[in-house]
Amino acid sequence: MGAGGGIGRQLLASFAANHAVSAVYRTLPQRPSAQATSIRFDDADGLAAAVSEAEVVVHAALNTKAKGKDFLPANRAVTERLLSLVDASTCRLFVYFSSQVVYSALDPVEHPLQGENAELKDRPGLDAYTRLKLVEEQRIIAACREKGIGYLIVRPTVVMGPNMQWSSGIVAAMRIAPVGLKARTINLIHVQDLSAQLLALIERGVSDEIVNLADLDVQSDDYFRHAAALAKRPILLAPNWLAGLLGKAIPSTLWFLSHDVRVDTQKVRRLSGVVTRRQLADFFEPPARIVDVRSLDMVQDVVRSGRPYHAIGLGYFLWFNDRLGSDQLVMEHYAGIVGMDGDALTVKSGTTLRVILDYLGPKAMTLGTLPEFIDISAGACFFAEVHGSSADCISIYDLITAIRYVDRDGNEQRSERDDAAWDRLREGNGIVVTEVTFRCQPNYRLANVIEWHPDSDLERYVEGGYRANLSTTVHWYPRSREMMVYNVNPVADGGRKDRTPFAPMRGSPAAIQKLLLVLRLRGRLRIVGWSEQVLAPWTGMPAKRLVGKFFRDTRRRVRNMELCVPDDCAVSFIARLREKLPEMGLTPGQGVGVRFTRQPSTGKGYVWVEMTSRNVEQMHALIGMAEASCGGRFWLHRGKYVPSWIGVEHLFIPRSVGAGADPQTVAL
């Protein structure tokens, strides 16, 4: 119970390695663990079956949504429900997660070392969480004795580890207010060690016991200094007189910050046999390094370091996603033209498409498809579907003929195009792409004719009308029931009524868009220029770093997500989207971008749907519609917003079994 919590997730990972586990959630995760049977708490039949068949029941759940006077009864009801479902003929042990906070019931002067045998009683001033744990401990003992089953009550101390409040959370807090207390003793337990201790207690048959899950005593001075150092902030330790005043206001849940007391760790060491040798730094996530890569040796050093890492090129992935905690290899300066042989151009992976096009222009060459924005690195084009709107290929990835990369052992390898092998490499299994070779083609001129249509015409384009053009892009304004369409086709030469290319403002509201087009076109009928000028008019982003900081740091983050579905289910997806849009709460002027790509060699077509919003639930709703319309056959643009629960099978279109194949077939 409580498999979705920070402790619960680690318990699930530890227990499921050698045991059959049922994981109970308040809300089922988007990607349930493959190691366990997932059950929703409100699924009465599923919960009853799982609990009644269990040999061991671990209750690590807490209803944090219940507030005020509802907190105690709501959480006690959860425990009572579990106890009522336990089958004494099957269950041998009921494990209850209490907490070290129960020791706040003791006099700190009389009990400077607080152990499991101390008699605990409710007293005035205890908060609801502390009172819950005191009452529940006694209830568990009584109920288990009545049923004739064993009990194990565990009292974790300060739980540390990745994404835990007292490790990652305290570092984040120090960035805002680097203040700490001194002259306190804090006992830390890493969540992995906690899981190992509990598993050992269960497997060793420990029963009818109360056990502290605890490890290392540290001084609060050292704890807060270390957290502040990781946050790169100077620490301010409260003077003793102020700490004394603060201690009176600290709730019992944080009792260990009010008094200098220790928690006894001898019993858990003796009963579990688990020996840990962590030092203070081991309880925190190591700070991520940012490595500005300038040479191949630098890449190889990071890969061989044994630390987790990820490569970052140029694009906007970090604008729309949360920061990763692993080392960053920034490839921006690992750039430059390596050479050109016939129509094959080789560049270092940090080279942007803008630099590539500047190099190809004087040679009257170009790339076969391009996104509107070309300040994107070559390496990103291998891992993400960097696409435009093209009837000739799905994305720039289809133009790559060879790569060089550093493998997981730190050795540089060269690989000619091999769709089966590259599908595996694109899964992100630790490689760092260092060079990319693109197939280029002679440059040519294009004309873009911009038209406005009622949005009832959208289905006609989705059903195949886009094929009439080399490139078709739609910006759909659902609230005003209209759409702007770019129809791009080759043209032999220009004319009097032509306008030279300019950077569009396709994301702006319809009224502003119309005004801008009137001002920019000035009565001209079409936009004519070389292919890269028409397809990729945005050569750079003004104040890119400032814009990126805005997207990353705004209180309610702006997200941009692009979802792709095969054209054989695109009509169903668009119909579902049209039906659900009124419920999604689109703001006035908010639009939906629709692009079309095609792979002539397989006859497969793809529809890309893009949305920008502060409301992340709008993005998640799109994913739900894609699942309902296309099953597993949908993909997200890896360079934009990707929810944490999306698996790698939804991050690139597999090529090795024919574009558009079901990702589950690839996995087989």
C-alpha positions in Angstrom: 0.0 0.0 0.0 1.4 3.4 -1.0 3.4 2.1 -4.0 3.4 5.5 -5.6 5.2 7.3 -2.8 8.9 8.0 -2.6 9.4 5.1 -0.1 6.8 2.9 -1.9 8.6 3.1 -5.2 11.8 1.9 -3.7 10.1 -0.8 -1.7 8.5 -2.0 -4.9 11.8 -2.1 -6.8 13.6 -4.0 -3.9 10.8 -6.5 -3.1 9.9 -7.3 -6.7 13.4 -8.5 -7.5 12.8 -11.8 -5.8 9.1 -11.8 -4.7 5.6 -11.6 -6.3 4.3 -8.2 -5.5 1.0 -6.4 -5.8 1.4 -2.6 -5.8 -1.6 -0.6 -4.6 -2.0 3.0 -5.7 -4.4 5.8 -5.0 -4.1 6.8 -8.7 -2.6 4.3 -11.1 0.7 5.5 -12.7 0.8 6.2 -16.4 3.5 3.6 -16.7 2.9 0.9 -14.1 5.9 -1.3 -13.1 6.3 -4.4 -15.2 7.6 -6.2 -12.1 4.3 -6.1 -10.1 0.6 -6.3 -10.4 -0.9 -2.8 -10.2 -4.1 -2.2 -8.3 -6.1 0.9 -7.7 -7.1 1.4 -4.1 -10.7 2.2 -5.1 -10.9 -1.1 -7.0 -12.8 -2.9 -4.2 -12.6 -6.4 -5.8 -9.0 -6.1 -6.9 -7.8 -4.8 -3.5 -9.7 -7.5 -1.7 -8.2 -10.2 -3.8 -4.7 -8.9 -3.5 -4.8 -8.4 0.3 -6.6 -11.7 1.0 -4.0 -13.7 -1.0 -1.0 -11.9 0.5 1.5 -13.5 2.9 2.8 -10.1 3.8 1.0 -6.8 3.7 3.0 -3.6 3.9 1.0 -0.5 4.7 3.1 2.5 3.7 0.2 4.7 2.5 -0.8 8.2 3.7 -3.7 10.2 2.5 -2.2 13.7 2.3 -5.2 15.2 0.5 -7.2 14.9 3.7 -6.7 18.1 5.7 -7.7 19.5 9.1 -10.2 17.5 11.1 -10.6 15.0 8.2 -6.9 13.9 8.3 -7.2 11.4 11.2 -10.5 9.7 10.3 -9.5 9.5 6.6 -6.2 7.8 7.3 -7.6 5.6 10.0 -10.3 4.4 7.5 -7.6 3.3 5.1 -5.9 1.2 7.8 -9.3 -0.3 9.0 -10.1 -1.3 5.4 -6.8 -3.1 5.0 -7.2 -4.9 8.3 -10.7 -6.0 7.4 -9.4 -7.6 4.2 -6.5 -9.5 5.7 -7.0 -13.3 5.7 -5.4 -14.8 8.8 -5.1 -18.2 7.0 -2.8 -16.7 4.4 -1.2 -13.6 5.9 1.7 -14.2 8.3 2.8 -10.6 8.7 1.3 -7.1 8.7 3.9 -4.3 8.3 3.0 -0.8 9.3 5.0 2.3 8.5 5.0 4.5 11.5 7.6 7.2 12.0 10.3 8.5 14.3 7.9 11.4 15.1 6.2 9.3 17.8 9.3 10.0 19.9 8.1 13.6 20.2 5.8 12.2 22.9 8.8 11.6 25.1 10.6 14.1 27.4 13.9 14.8 25.5 15.7 15.4 28.8 14.7 12.0 30.3 15.1 10.2 26.9 18.2 11.6 25.1 18.5 8.2 23.3 15.1 7.2 22.0 14.6 3.5 21.5 11.8 1.2 20.6 11.1 0.1 24.2 10.1 3.5 25.5 6.5 3.8 26.6 4.7 6.4 24.4 1.5 8.3 25.3 -0.4 11.1 23.7 0.2 14.5 25.2 -1.0 18.1 24.5 0.7 19.9 21.6 1.2 16.9 19.3 0.2 17.5 15.7 -2.3 15.3 13.7 0.4 13.3 11.9 2.1 12.4 15.2 -1.2 11.5 16.9 -2.1 9.3 13.9 1.0 7.3 14.2 0.7 6.8 18.0 -2.9 5.7 17.7 -2.3 3.4 14.6 0.6 1.6 16.2 -1.6 0.5 19.1 -4.4 -0.4 16.7 -2.2 -2.5 14.5 -0.8 -4.5 17.5 -4.3 -5.1 18.9 -5.8 -6.1 15.6 -3.0 -8.5 14.6 -3.1 -10.2 18.0 -6.8 -10.6 17.6 -6.5 -12.1 14.1 -3.5 -14.3 15.2 -1.1 -12.8 12.7 2.3 -11.3 13.2 3.0 -7.5 13.1 6.0 -5.4 12.4 5.9 -1.7 13.1 8.8 0.3 11.6 9.8 3.8 12.5 11.9 5.4 9.7 14.1 8.4 10.6 14.9 11.1 8.1 14.6 9.4 4.7 17.1 10.5 2.1 17.8 9.7 -1.5 17.0 10.8 -5.1 14.0 13.2 -5.2 13.3 12.8 -1.5 12.2 15.9 0.5 15.1 15.8 3.0 17.8 15.5 0.2 16.7 16.9 -3.1 14.0 19.1 -1.4 16.3 20.6 1.2 18.8 21.6 -1.5 16.1 23.3 -3.5 15.0 25.1 -0.3 18.5 26.3 0.3 18.6 28.0 -3.0 15.7 30.2 -1.7 16.5 30.5 2.0 19.9 29.1 3.0 19.1 29.0 6.8 19.8 26.1 9.2 19.9 25.1 12.8 23.0 24.0 14.8 23.6 21.8 17.8 21.0 19.1 16.8 21.5 15.4 16.0 19.8 14.1 12.9 19.6 10.4 12.1 19.5 9.8 8.3 18.5 6.6 6.4 18.9 6.3 2.7 15.7 5.0 1.0 17.6 2.1 -0.6 19.0 1.1 2.8 15.6 1.4 4.4 14.2 -1.0 1.8 17.1 -3.4 2.3 16.6 -3.3 6.1 12.9 -4.0 5.8 13.3 -6.7 3.3 15.8 -8.4 5.5 13.5 -8.2 8.5 10.7 -9.8 6.6 12.9 -12.5 5.0 14.4 -13.3 8.4 11.0 -13.9 9.9 11.1 -11.0 12.4 7.7 -10.6 13.9 5.8 -8.9 16.7 8.4 -6.2 16.9 8.8 -2.4 16.7 12.0 -1.4 14.9 13.6 1.9 14.0 14.7 2.0 10.4 17.8 4.2 10.9 21.4 4.5 10.0 23.7 7.5 10.5 23.7 10.3 13.2 24.9 13.6 11.8 25.2 17.1 13.3 22.6 19.6 12.0 25.4 22.1 11.4 27.1 19.6 8.9 23.8 18.6 7.4 22.6 22.2 6.6 26.1 23.3 5.5 26.3 20.4 3.0 22.9 21.1 1.6 23.7 24.8 1.2 27.0 23.9 -0.5 25.2 21.8 -3.0 22.8 24.7 -3.6 25.9 27.0 -4.0 24.6 29.3 -1.3 26.3 30.7 1.9 24.6 29.2 4.9 23.2 31.2 7.9 23.0 29.1 11.0 20.5 30.4 13.5 22.1 31.5 16.8 21.2 29.5 19.9 18.8 32.0 21.3 16.9 32.2 18.1 17.0 28.4 17.7 15.5 28.1 21.2 12.6 30.4 20.2 12.1 28.5 16.9 12.1 25.2 18.8 8.9 26.2 20.6 7.1 26.8 17.3 8.4 23.7 15.5 5.6 21.1 15.1 6.0 17.6 16.6 6.5 16.2 13.1 9.8 17.9 13.1 10.6 17.2 16.8 14.2 16.3 16.0 14.9 20.0 15.1 13.6 21.1 18.5 15.9 19.1 20.7 19.3 17.4 20.5 18.2 13.8 20.8 19.4 10.6 19.2 17.5 7.6 17.8 18.7 4.1 18.8 19.9 2.1 15.7 21.2 -1.0 17.4 18.1 -3.1 17.1 17.7 -2.8 13.3 21.3 -3.6 12.8 21.1 -6.7 15.0 17.8 -8.0 13.5 18.4 -7.2 9.8 22.1 -7.8 9.5 22.2 -4.9 7.0 25.5 -3.1 7.3 25.8 0.4 5.7 28.9 2.5 5.4 27.5 5.7 4.0 28.9 9.1 4.9 26.9 12.4 4.9 27.6 13.1 1.2 26.3 9.7 0.2 22.8 10.6 1.4 22.5 13.4 -1.1 22.5 13.2 -4.9 25.9 14.3 -6.2 25.7 17.7 -7.9 25.5 17.4 -11.7 28.5 18.7 -13.6 28.1 20.8 -16.8 30.8 19.8 -19.2 31.3 22.2 -22.1 32.7 19.7 -24.6 35.5 21.0 -26.8 37.2 17.7 -27.7 36.6 14.0 -28.2 38.7 13.3 -25.1 36.3 15.3 -22.9 33.4 13.2 -24.1 35.3 10.0 -23.4 36.3 11.1 -19.9 32.7 11.7 -18.9 31.5 8.5 -20.4 34.2 6.5 -18.6 33.7 8.3 -15.3 30.9 5.9 -14.2 28.6 8.9 -13.4 25.2 9.2 -15.0 25.2 11.6 -17.9 23.2 13.0 -20.8 24.2 15.0 -23.9 22.6 18.3 -24.7 22.8 19.8 -28.2 21.0 22.9 -29.4 17.3 23.0 -29.5 14.6 23.7 -26.9 14.2 20.5 -25.0 15.3 22.2 -21.8 12.8 25.0 -22.3 9.8 22.7 -21.9 11.1 19.9 -19.6 12.4 19.8 -16.1 16.2 19.7 -15.6 17.8 16.3 -15.4 20.0 15.5 -12.4 22.8 13.7 -14.3 26.0 15.3 -15.7 25.4 17.4 -18.8 27.6 17.1 -21.9 27.0 20.4 -23.6 27.9 19.7 -27.3 27.3 23.3 -28.5 31.0 24.0 -29.1 31.8 20.6 -30.4 31.0 21.9 -33.9 32.3 22.5 -37.4 32.3 21.1 -40.9 34.3 17.9 -41.2 34.1 17.7 -45.0 31.9 17.0 -48.1 32.2 14.1 -50.5 29.8 14.3 -53.4 26.4 14.9 -51.9 27.5 13.7 -48.4 28.3 16.3 -45.8 29.9 15.4 -42.5 29.8 17.7 -39.5 30.5 17.5 -35.8 27.4 16.9 -33.8 27.2 20.4 -32.2 27.0 22.0 -35.7 23.6 23.8 -36.2 21.4 23.4 -39.3 21.9 27.1 -39.8 25.7 26.6 -40.2 25.1 23.6 -42.4 22.9 25.6 -44.8 25.3 28.5 -44.8 28.0 26.1 -45.9 25.8 24.4 -48.6 24.3 27.6 -50.0 27.4 28.7 -52.1 27.5 25.1 -53.4 23.9 25.3 -54.6 23.0 22.4 -52.3 20.5 22.0 -49.4 18.8 19.5 -47.2 15.6 17.7 -48.4 13.4 18.8 -45.5 13.8 21.5 -42.8 12.0 22.7 -39.7 10.8 26.3 -39.5 13.5 27.0 -36.8 17.0 25.9 -37.8 19.1 26.8 -34.7 19.2 23.0 -33.9 22.3 20.8 -33.7 23.1 18.0 -36.0 23.3 15.5 -33.2 19.7 16.3 -32.1 18.6 15.3 -35.6 19.7 11.7 -34.9 17.7 11.3 -31.6 14.7 13.4 -32.3 12.2 13.6 -35.3 13.3 17.1 -36.4 10.8 17.5 -39.1 9.2 20.1 -41.4 6.2 19.5 -43.6 7.4 17.2 -46.4 6.0 14.8 -48.8 9.4 13.3 -49.3 10.6 12.2 -45.8 9.4 12.1 -42.3 12.3 14.0 -40.7 15.9 15.1 -41.1 16.8 11.7 -39.5 15.9 10.1 -42.9 18.7 12.2 -44.5 21.4 10.8 -42.2 23.7 8.2 -43.9 26.4 7.7 -41.2 27.3 8.7 -37.7 30.3 8.5 -35.3 29.5 8.0 -31.7 31.1 7.2 -28.3 29.8 3.9 -26.9 29.1 3.1 -23.3 32.7 2.0 -22.9 34.0 5.3 -24.1 35.2 4.1 -27.5 34.4 6.0 -30.7 32.6 4.0 -33.3 31.5 4.6 -36.9 28.2 3.3 -38.2 26.8 3.4 -41.7 23.0 3.6 -41.9 21.5 0.4 -40.6 17.8 0.9 -39.6 17.7 -2.0 -37.2 20.9 -1.1 -35.4 20.0 2.6 -35.4 16.6 2.0 -33.9 18.4 0.5 -30.9 20.9 3.3 -30.7 18.2 5.9 -30.8 16.6 4.4 -27.6 19.2 6.4 -25.7 21.3 3.6 -24.2 24.2 5.8 -23.3 25.8 6.7 -26.6 27.0 10.2 -27.5 26.9 11.1 -31.2 30.0 13.0 -32.2 29.7 13.3 -36.0 26.8 13.1 -38.5 26.8 12.7 -42.2 23.8 14.0 -44.2 22.7 13.3 -47.7 22.3 16.6 -49.5 20.6 17.6 -52.8 20.6 20.5 -55.3 19.0 23.6 -54.0 15.7 24.7 -55.6 13.1 27.5 -55.4 9.8 27.2 -53.6 6.6 29.3 -53.5 4.4 29.5 -50.4 0.8 30.5 -50.9 -1.0 31.3 -47.6 -4.7 30.8 -47.5 -7.4 31.1 -44.9 -10.1 28.4 -44.7 -13.0 27.5 -42.4 -11.8 24.8 -40.0 -14.3 22.4 -41.4 -11.7 21.9 -44.2 -9.3 20.4 -41.8 -10.5 16.8 -42.2 -10.1 17.1 -46.0 -6.4 17.8 -45.5 -6.0 15.1 -42.9 -7.8 12.5 -45.2 -5.1 13.1 -47.8 -5.6 16.6 -49.2 -2.1 17.5 -48.0 -0.6 15.4 -50.7 -1.5 18.0 -53.3 1.5 20.0 -52.1 5.2 19.4 -51.5 4.6 20.8 -48.0 1.4 21.6 -46.2 1.2 23.3 -42.8 -2.0 24.2 -41.0 -2.5 26.5 -38.0 -5.9 25.8 -36.6 -7.8 28.3 -34.5 -10.7 26.2 -33.0 -12.3 29.1 -31.1 -12.7 31.2 -34.2 -13.4 28.2 -36.4 -10.8 29.0 -39.0 -7.4 27.9 -40.1 -4.4 29.3 -41.9 -2.8 27.0 -44.5 0.7 27.2 -46.0 0.8 25.5 -49.4 4.4 25.1 -50.5 5.4 23.9 -54.0 8.4 24.1 -56.3 8.4 27.1 -58.7 10.6 27.8 -61.7 11.0 31.6 -61.2 9.5 34.5 -59.4 7.0 37.2 -60.5 5.9 40.7 -59.8 3.4 39.6 -57.3 5.9 37.7 -55.2 7.2 38.5 -51.7 10.7 37.5 -50.5 10.7 35.2 -47.5 10.2 36.5 -44.0 10.0 34.9 -40.5 6.3 34.2 -39.8 4.6 34.5 -36.4 2.6 31.3 -36.8 1.9 30.9 -33.0 0.2 34.3 -32.7 -3.6 34.7 -32.4 -5.6 34.7 -35.6 -6.4 38.5 -35.6 -2.8 39.4 -35.0 -1.7 36.9 -37.6 -3.9 38.4 -40.2 -2.7 41.9 -39.5 0.9 40.8 -39.7 0.4 39.1 -43.0 -1.3 42.1 -44.5 1.6 44.3 -43.4 4.3 41.8 -44.6 2.7 40.6 -47.9 1.5 44.1 -49.0 -0.9 42.7 -51.6 1.6 40.0 -52.9 0.1 36.6 -53.6 2.9 34.3 -52.5 6.3 34.1 -50.8 9.1 32.9 -53.1 12.7 32.0 -52.4 15.3 29.3 -52.2 14.1 26.2 -50.3 15.8 26.9 -47.0 14.5 30.5 -47.0 10.9 29.3 -47.4 11.0 26.1 -45.3 13.3 27.5 -42.5 12.8 31.3 -42.3 13.7 31.3 -38.5 17.5 31.2 -38.7 17.8 32.1 -35.0 15.8 33.1 -31.9 16.3 36.7 -30.7 17.5 36.7 -27.0 17.4 32.9 -27.1 18.8 32.4 -23.6 16.5 34.9 -22.1 13.5 33.3 -23.8 14.7 29.9 -22.6 15.0 31.1 -19.0 11.4 32.5 -19.2 10.1 29.1 -20.4 12.1 27.2 -17.7 11.5 29.5 -14.7 7.9 30.8 -15.0 5.7 29.8 -12.1 3.4 27.9 -14.3 5.7 26.6 -16.9 4.8 27.1 -20.6 4.9 23.7 -22.3 5.1 23.0 -26.0 4.3 19.5 -27.1 4.1 17.9 -30.6 2.4 14.6 -31.1 2.5 12.4 -34.2 0.0 9.8 -35.3 -0.1 7.7 -38.5 -2.4 9.0 -41.2 -4.5 5.8 -41.1 -5.8 6.8 -37.7 -5.4 10.5 -38.0 -9.0 11.2 -39.0 -10.2 9.4 -35.8 -7.7 11.4 -33.7 -8.7 14.7 -35.2 -12.4 13.9 -34.7 -11.8 13.0 -31.1 -9.7 16.2 -30.6 -12.5 18.3 -32.2 -15.0 16.7 -29.9 -12.9 17.3 -26.7 -11.6 20.8 -27.4 -14.5 22.6 -25.7 -13.7 20.7 -22.5 -9.9 21.5 -22.7 -10.3 25.2 -21.9 -8.4 26.7 -24.8 -7.7 30.4 -24.3 -8.8 33.0 -26.8 -6.3 33.0 -29.7 -4.7 29.7 -28.7 -4.1 27.6 -31.8 -3.2 24.1 -32.8 -0.4 23.4 -35.3 -0.9 20.6 -37.8 1.9 19.4 -40.1 2.0 16.5 -42.6 5.0 14.3 -43.5 5.3 11.3 -45.7 7.7 8.5 -46.5 7.3 7.6 -50.2 9.4 4.4 -49.9 6.7 2.8 -47.5 3.7 4.8 -48.5 3.2 5.8 -44.9 2.0 9.3 -43.9 2.1 11.0 -40.5 0.2 13.9 -39.0 1.9 16.1 -36.4 -0.2 18.0 -33.9 1.4 20.8 -31.9 0.1 22.8 -28.9 1.6 25.4 -26.6 0.0 26.0 -23.2 0.5 26.7 -19.6 -2.1 24.0 -18.8 -0.1 20.8 -18.9 -3.4 18.8 -18.7 -4.2 19.9 -22.2 -1.0 18.1 -23.4 -1.8 15.0 -21.4 -5.3 15.0 -22.9 -3.8 14.9 -26.4 -1.8 11.8 -25.4 -5.0 10.1 -24.1 -6.8 10.8 -27.4 -3.9 9.4 -29.3 -3.9 6.2 -27.2 -7.7 5.8 -27.7 -7.4 6.4 -31.5 -4.2 4.7 -32.4 -3.3 2.3 -29.6 0.4 2.2 -29.2 1.1 3.9 -32.5 1.8 7.5 -31.5 5.0 9.4 -30.9 6.1 12.6 -29.2 8.7 15.0 -30.5 11.7 14.3 -28.3 13.0 17.9 -28.5 9.9 19.4 -26.9 7.8 18.6 -23.8 7.8 14.9 -22.9 6.0 13.8 -19.8 8.2 11.7 -17.4 6.0 8.6 -17.8 6.3 8.4 -21.6 8.5 5.4 -22.6 11.2 5.4 -25.3 8.9 3.5 -27.6 6.9 6.7 -28.1 9.9 9.0 -28.8 10.9 8.0 -32.4 9.2 6.4 -35.3 10.8 3.0 -35.9 12.3 2.5 -39.4 13.6 -1.1 -39.2 10.2 -2.8 -39.6 8.7 -0.3 -41.9 7.8 3.2 -40.8 4.7 3.3 -38.7 4.9 -0.2 -37.3 3.5 -0.9 -33.9 6.3 -0.3 -31.4 5.3 -3.5 -29.6 6.3 -5.4 -32.7 9.7 -3.7 -32.6 10.2 -4.8 -29.0 9.5 -8.4 -29.9 
